[in-house]
């Protein structure tokens, strides 16, 4: 079963975001993942969960839950947390498809 990881992004610092974005793909690939989609937020159609507004999103795909969790907890990804924290606020969740 394929696992998709969705990131909802509130940008804080565009320069830091570009630095983060230039490095994160390599960490995803190390865990057999790939970035399948990136884009800008347009509008909420329904927001009954009262999600905070966000500027952008990313969609990743991994072969299974174990690979996605290994990536999210990996030293390679954890090394990007300082720049990520400067660049954005992030909600990251996985879905099975």
Secondary structure, DSSP 8 states (H G I E B T S, - for coil): --EEEEEEEEES-HHHHHHHHHHHHHHHHHTT-EEEEEEE----S--TT-----SEEEEEEESSHHHHHHHHT-HHHHTTHHHHHHHEEEEEEEEE-
